[in-house]
Amino acid sequence: MAKVFTGKVVIPGDKIDEFFKAMEAEEKAREPFRQYVDAWKKDFENYLTKRLSTRTARKHTLIVEMFLEFLYRYTDVKNVEEVTMG
């Protein structure tokens, strides 16, 4: 089950480079997931644009995009099957 990370993180000044390297490595590891879900978002927007006004389609797509940003930045989700309610 995916974990949500919230709160403050204290990083000692002498460990900041290690922190940035770890964050970069984590982003690279999760890049396939991001690309996969971004493709879904684009398909969703294209689908909505064919049926709704461009403005309405963008509004709905932005809601989905905010949720995806939450997944990318505040969880450890690495594939779609890990996303559950609650």
Order of alpha helices (4+ residues) and beta strands (2+ residues): alpha-alpha
